[in-house]
Amino acid sequence: MTYKTVKLPAEFLEEVKQSATEEFRSVSQQLLYWATLGKKVAKSYFEDEDDLELGQLALKRYQEEKHLAVKVDLNDL
């Protein structure tokens, strides 16, 4: 498996670390676990009539919150 650097909001990273500790996972395992769940949830939503509205809401939220992100190297976690 290869690794890449990503930017994540600092508050989110703290939430990931807390949850990882509680669930006895590494931070990267917790992120992958949540990503897998998120894909499944998103797939179920995107089979709905509200696809466009959900996509626009996600883009709006990203644009509003991207300034909160911090650069994280997954190898440092």
N, CA, C and O atoms as a GROMACS GRO file, in nm:
protein
  308
    1MET      N    1   0.085  -0.117   0.000
    1MET     CA    2   0.000   0.000   0.000
    1MET      C    3   0.090   0.124   0.000
    1MET      O    4   0.188   0.130   0.074
    2THR      N    5   0.056   0.220  -0.083
    2THR     CA    6   0.130   0.346  -0.084
    2THR      C    7   0.052   0.451  -0.006
    2THR      O    8  -0.069   0.438   0.014
    3TYR      N    9   0.121   0.555   0.039
    3TYR     CA   10   0.059   0.658   0.121
    3TYR      C   11   0.074   0.793   0.055
    3TYR      O   12   0.171   0.818  -0.017
    4LYS      N   13  -0.022   0.880   0.079
    4LYS     CA   14  -0.022   1.017   0.028
    4LYS      C   15  -0.047   1.112   0.143
    4LYS      O   16  -0.102   1.073   0.246
    5THR      N   17  -0.007   1.236   0.125
    5THR     CA   18  -0.033   1.341   0.223
    5THR      C   19  -0.169   1.402   0.194
    5THR      O   20  -0.202   1.428   0.078
    6VAL      N   21  -0.247   1.426   0.298
    6VAL     CA   22  -0.379   1.488   0.283
    6VAL      C   23  -0.394   1.600   0.384
    6VAL      O   24  -0.322   1.606   0.484
    7LYS      N   25  -0.489   1.690   0.358
    7LYS     CA   26  -0.522   1.797   0.452
    7LYS      C   27  -0.654   1.760   0.521
    7LYS      O   28  -0.752   1.726   0.455
    8LEU      N   29  -0.653   1.768   0.654
    8LEU     CA   30  -0.772   1.740   0.732
    8LEU      C   31  -0.792   1.851   0.834
    8LEU      O   32  -0.694   1.905   0.885
    9PRO      N   33  -0.917   1.886   0.863
    9PRO     CA   34  -0.940   1.985   0.968
    9PRO      C   35  -0.883   1.935   1.101
    9PRO      O   36  -0.898   1.818   1.135
   10ALA      N   37  -0.820   2.025   1.175
   10ALA     CA   38  -0.756   1.988   1.302
   10ALA      C   39  -0.856   1.926   1.399
   10ALA      O   40  -0.826   1.827   1.465
   11GLU      N   41  -0.975   1.984   1.407
   11GLU     CA   42  -1.077   1.932   1.499
   11GLU      C   43  -1.119   1.790   1.460
   11GLU      O   44  -1.142   1.705   1.546
   12PHE      N   45  -1.129   1.767   1.331
   12PHE     CA   46  -1.164   1.634   1.282
   12PHE      C   47  -1.056   1.533   1.318
   12PHE      O   48  -1.086   1.422   1.361
   13LEU      N   49  -0.931   1.572   1.302
   13LEU     CA   50  -0.821   1.482   1.333
   13LEU      C   51  -0.823   1.444   1.481
   13LEU      O   52  -0.796   1.329   1.515
   14GLU      N   53  -0.855   1.539   1.568
   14GLU     CA   54  -0.864   1.508   1.711
   14GLU      C   55  -0.978   1.409   1.736
   14GLU      O   56  -0.966   1.318   1.818
   15GLU      N   57  -1.088   1.427   1.665
   15GLU     CA   58  -1.202   1.334   1.677
   15GLU      C   59  -1.161   1.194   1.630
   15GLU      O   60  -1.198   1.095   1.693
   16VAL      N   61  -1.087   1.188   1.521
   16VAL     CA   62  -1.039   1.059   1.469
   16VAL      C   63  -0.949   0.991   1.572
   16VAL      O   64  -0.965   0.872   1.599
   17LYS      N   65  -0.855   1.067   1.628
   17LYS     CA   66  -0.763   1.010   1.727
   17LYS      C   67  -0.839   0.956   1.848
   17LYS      O   68  -0.808   0.847   1.897
   18GLN      N   69  -0.938   1.033   1.896
   18GLN     CA   70  -1.018   0.990   2.012
   18GLN      C   71  -1.093   0.861   1.981
   18GLN      O   72  -1.091   0.766   2.059
   19SER      N   73  -1.158   0.860   1.866
   19SER     CA   74  -1.235   0.742   1.828
   19SER      C   75  -1.144   0.622   1.805
   19SER      O   76  -1.178   0.509   1.842
   20ALA      N   77  -1.029   0.645   1.746
   20ALA     CA   78  -0.933   0.536   1.722
   20ALA      C   79  -0.890   0.474   1.854
   20ALA      O   80  -0.879   0.352   1.866
   21THR      N   81  -0.864   0.557   1.952
   21THR     CA   82  -0.825   0.508   2.084
   21THR      C   83  -0.936   0.424   2.146
   21THR      O   84  -0.912   0.315   2.198
   22GLU      N   85  -1.058   0.476   2.138
   22GLU     CA   86  -1.173   0.405   2.196
   22GLU      C   87  -1.201   0.272   2.126
   22GLU      O   88  -1.247   0.177   2.189
   23GLU      N   89  -1.174   0.266   1.998
   23GLU     CA   90  -1.204   0.147   1.918
   23GLU      C   91  -1.082   0.056   1.899
   23GLU      O   92  -1.089  -0.044   1.827
   24PHE      N   93  -0.971   0.090   1.965
   24PHE     CA   94  -0.848   0.010   1.957
   24PHE      C   95  -0.800  -0.004   1.812
   24PHE      O   96  -0.761  -0.113   1.768
   25ARG      N   97  -0.802   0.109   1.740
   25ARG     CA   98  -0.751   0.114   1.603
   25ARG      C   99  -0.642   0.220   1.596
   25ARG      O  100  -0.634   0.308   1.682
   26SER      N  101  -0.560   0.210   1.494
   26SER     CA  102  -0.467   0.320   1.466
   26SER      C  103  -0.547   0.432   1.401
   26SER      O  104  -0.661   0.412   1.360
   27VAL      N  105  -0.487   0.550   1.392
   27VAL     CA  106  -0.554   0.662   1.328
   27VAL      C  107  -0.585   0.630   1.182
   27VAL      O  108  -0.695   0.657   1.133
   28SER      N  109  -0.489   0.571   1.112
   28SER     CA  110  -0.514   0.538   0.972
   28SER      C  111  -0.622   0.431   0.958
   28SER      O  112  -0.703   0.438   0.865
   29GLN      N  113  -0.625   0.334   1.048
   29GLN     CA  114  -0.731   0.233   1.044
   29GLN      C  115  -0.868   0.298   1.068
   29GLN      O  116  -0.967   0.262   1.004
   30GLN      N  117  -0.873   0.394   1.160
   30GLN     CA  118  -1.000   0.462   1.189
   30GLN      C  119  -1.047   0.543   1.068
   30GLN      O  120  -1.165   0.541   1.034
   31LEU      N  121  -0.954   0.613   1.004
   31LEU     CA  122  -0.990   0.689   0.884
   31LEU      C  123  -1.042   0.597   0.774
   31LEU      O  124  -1.142   0.628   0.709
   32LEU      N  125  -0.975   0.485   0.753
   32LEU     CA  126  -1.019   0.390   0.651
   32LEU      C  127  -1.155   0.330   0.686
   32LEU      O  128  -1.239   0.309   0.598
   33TYR      N  129  -1.177   0.303   0.814
   33TYR     CA  130  -1.305   0.249   0.859
   33TYR      C  131  -1.417   0.349   0.831
   33TYR      O  132  -1.521   0.313   0.776
   34TRP      N  133  -1.395   0.475   0.871
   34TRP     CA  134  -1.497   0.577   0.847
   34TRP      C  135  -1.518   0.601   0.698
   34TRP      O  136  -1.631   0.623   0.654
   35ALA      N  137  -1.410   0.597   0.620
   35ALA     CA  138  -1.423   0.615   0.475
   35ALA      C  139  -1.508   0.504   0.414
   35ALA      O  140  -1.590   0.530   0.326
   36THR      N  141  -1.487   0.382   0.459
   36THR     CA  142  -1.566   0.269   0.410
   36THR      C  143  -1.714   0.287   0.443
   36THR      O  144  -1.801   0.266   0.359
   37LEU      N  145  -1.741   0.326   0.568
   37LEU     CA  146  -1.880   0.352   0.607
   37LEU      C  147  -1.939   0.466   0.525
   37LEU      O  148  -2.053   0.459   0.480
   38GLY      N  149  -1.860   0.572   0.507
   38GLY     CA  150  -1.906   0.687   0.431
   38GLY      C  151  -1.940   0.652   0.288
   38GLY      O  152  -2.039   0.701   0.233
   39LYS      N  153  -1.859   0.568   0.226
   39LYS     CA  154  -1.887   0.524   0.089
   39LYS      C  155  -2.021   0.451   0.082
   39LYS      O  156  -2.100   0.473  -0.010
   40LYS      N  157  -2.044   0.365   0.180
   40LYS     CA  158  -2.168   0.288   0.180
   40LYS      C  159  -2.289   0.379   0.200
   40LYS      O  160  -2.392   0.361   0.135
   41VAL      N  161  -2.276   0.475   0.290
   41VAL     CA  162  -2.386   0.569   0.315
   41VAL      C  163  -2.409   0.656   0.192
   41VAL      O  164  -2.523   0.676   0.150
   42ALA      N  165  -2.299   0.708   0.135
   42ALA     CA  166  -2.312   0.792   0.016
   42ALA      C  167  -2.378   0.716  -0.099
   42ALA      O  168  -2.463   0.770  -0.169
   43LYS      N  169  -2.338   0.593  -0.117
   43LYS     CA  170  -2.396   0.513  -0.225
   43LYS      C  171  -2.547   0.498  -0.206
   43LYS      O  172  -2.624   0.506  -0.301
   44SER      N  173  -2.588   0.477  -0.082
   44SER     CA  174  -2.731   0.464  -0.056
   44SER      C  175  -2.803   0.596  -0.081
   44SER      O  176  -2.917   0.596  -0.129
   45TYR      N  177  -2.739   0.710  -0.050
   45TYR     CA  178  -2.801   0.840  -0.078
   45TYR      C  179  -2.806   0.868  -0.227
   45TYR      O  180  -2.905   0.921  -0.276
   46PHE      N  181  -2.700   0.835  -0.298
   46PHE     CA  182  -2.693   0.869  -0.438
   46PHE      C  183  -2.786   0.784  -0.525
   46PHE      O  184  -2.799   0.807  -0.645
   47GLU      N  185  -2.849   0.687  -0.465
   47GLU     CA  186  -2.951   0.612  -0.536
   47GLU      C  187  -3.086   0.678  -0.519
   47GLU      O  188  -3.187   0.629  -0.569
   48ASP      N  189  -3.089   0.790  -0.449
   48ASP     CA  190  -3.209   0.866  -0.419
   48ASP      C  191  -3.227   0.979  -0.522
   48ASP      O  192  -3.136   1.006  -0.600
   49GLU      N  193  -3.343   1.044  -0.521
   49GLU     CA  194  -3.370   1.155  -0.612
   49GLU      C  195  -3.296   1.282  -0.574
   49GLU      O  196  -3.290   1.376  -0.654
   50ASP      N  197  -3.241   1.288  -0.455
   50ASP     CA  198  -3.178   1.409  -0.406
   50ASP      C  199  -3.029   1.418  -0.438
   50ASP      O  200  -2.957   1.494  -0.372
   51ASP      N  201  -2.981   1.342  -0.536
   51ASP     CA  202  -2.837   1.338  -0.567
   51ASP      C  203  -2.778   1.477  -0.586
   51ASP      O  204  -2.678   1.511  -0.522
   52LEU      N  205  -2.837   1.558  -0.672
   52LEU     CA  206  -2.782   1.688  -0.704
   52LEU      C  207  -2.779   1.777  -0.582
   52LEU      O  208  -2.680   1.845  -0.557
   53GLU      N  209  -2.886   1.778  -0.507
   53GLU     CA  210  -2.895   1.863  -0.387
   53GLU      C  211  -2.790   1.823  -0.283
   53GLU      O  212  -2.726   1.909  -0.223
   54LEU      N  213  -2.772   1.693  -0.262
   54LEU     CA  214  -2.670   1.647  -0.167
   54LEU      C  215  -2.530   1.684  -0.213
   54LEU      O  216  -2.447   1.726  -0.133
   55GLY      N  217  -2.503   1.668  -0.340
   55GLY     CA  218  -2.372   1.704  -0.395
   55GLY      C  219  -2.344   1.852  -0.379
   55GLY      O  220  -2.232   1.891  -0.343
   56GLN      N  221  -2.444   1.936  -0.405
   56GLN     CA  222  -2.426   2.080  -0.390
   56GLN      C  223  -2.404   2.118  -0.244
   56GLN      O  224  -2.323   2.206  -0.214
   57LEU      N  225  -2.474   2.052  -0.154
   57LEU     CA  226  -2.456   2.078  -0.011
   57LEU      C  227  -2.315   2.039   0.034
   57LEU      O  228  -2.252   2.112   0.110
   58ALA      N  229  -2.266   1.925  -0.013
   58ALA     CA  230  -2.131   1.880   0.023
   58ALA      C  231  -2.026   1.979  -0.029
   58ALA      O  232  -1.931   2.011   0.042
   59LEU      N  233  -2.042   2.026  -0.152
   59LEU     CA  234  -1.947   2.123  -0.207
   59LEU      C  235  -1.950   2.254  -0.130
   59LEU      O  236  -1.845   2.313  -0.104
   60LYS      N  237  -2.069   2.300  -0.094
   60LYS     CA  238  -2.082   2.424  -0.017
   60LYS      C  239  -2.013   2.410   0.118
   60LYS      O  240  -1.941   2.500   0.161
   61ARG      N  241  -2.034   2.298   0.185
   61ARG     CA  242  -1.972   2.277   0.316
   61ARG      C  243  -1.820   2.272   0.303
   61ARG      O  244  -1.748   2.328   0.386
   62TYR      N  245  -1.770   2.205   0.199
   62TYR     CA  246  -1.626   2.200   0.178
   62TYR      C  247  -1.569   2.340   0.157
   62TYR      O  248  -1.467   2.375   0.217
   63GLN      N  249  -1.634   2.420   0.075
   63GLN     CA  250  -1.586   2.556   0.047
   63GLN      C  251  -1.585   2.641   0.174
   63GLN      O  252  -1.495   2.723   0.192
   64GLU      N  253  -1.682   2.622   0.261
   64GLU     CA  254  -1.692   2.700   0.384
   64GLU      C  255  -1.590   2.656   0.489
   64GLU      O  256  -1.545   2.738   0.569
   65GLU      N  257  -1.553   2.528   0.489
   65GLU     CA  258  -1.470   2.475   0.598
   65GLU      C  259  -1.327   2.442   0.559
   65GLU      O  260  -1.248   2.406   0.646
   66LYS      N  261  -1.291   2.454   0.432
   66LYS     CA  262  -1.157   2.411   0.392
   66LYS      C  263  -1.047   2.494   0.456
   66LYS      O  264  -0.934   2.447   0.468
   67HIS      N  265  -1.076   2.616   0.499
   67HIS     CA  266  -0.975   2.699   0.567
   67HIS      C  267  -0.938   2.644   0.704
   67HIS      O  268  -0.836   2.683   0.761
   68LEU      N  269  -1.019   2.554   0.759
   68LEU     CA  270  -0.991   2.494   0.889
   68LEU      C  271  -0.892   2.378   0.880
   68LEU      O  272  -0.847   2.326   0.982
   69ALA      N  273  -0.860   2.336   0.759
   69ALA     CA  274  -0.776   2.218   0.739
   69ALA      C  275  -0.632   2.243   0.781
   69ALA      O  276  -0.580   2.354   0.772
   70VAL      N  277  -0.570   2.137   0.827
   70VAL     CA  278  -0.426   2.139   0.855
   70VAL      C  279  -0.362   2.030   0.770
   70VAL      O  280  -0.424   1.928   0.742
   71LYS      N  281  -0.239   2.054   0.731
   71LYS     CA  282  -0.169   1.955   0.649
   71LYS      C  283  -0.123   1.841   0.740
   71LYS      O  284  -0.057   1.864   0.842
   72VAL      N  285  -0.157   1.720   0.702
   72VAL     CA  286  -0.123   1.602   0.781
   72VAL      C  287  -0.055   1.502   0.689
   72VAL      O  288  -0.103   1.472   0.580
   73ASP      N  289   0.057   1.451   0.735
   73ASP     CA  290   0.123   1.341   0.664
   73ASP      C  291   0.082   1.213   0.738
   73ASP      O  292   0.114   1.195   0.855
   74LEU      N  293   0.011   1.127   0.670
   74LEU     CA  294  -0.040   1.006   0.733
   74LEU      C  295   0.071   0.920   0.792
   74LEU      O  296   0.046   0.842   0.885
   75ASN      N  297   0.191   0.932   0.741
   75ASN     CA  298   0.302   0.856   0.796
   75ASN      C  299   0.343   0.905   0.935
   75ASN      O  300   0.408   0.832   1.010
   76ASP      N  301   0.305   1.029   0.970
   76ASP     CA  302   0.338   1.086   1.100
   76ASP      C  303   0.237   1.049   1.208
   76ASP      O  304   0.259   1.078   1.325
   77LEU      N  305   0.129   0.986   1.171
   77LEU     CA  306   0.022   0.956   1.268
   77LEU      C  307   0.049   0.829   1.344
   77LEU      O  308  -0.031   0.790   1.429
   0.00000   0.00000   0.00000
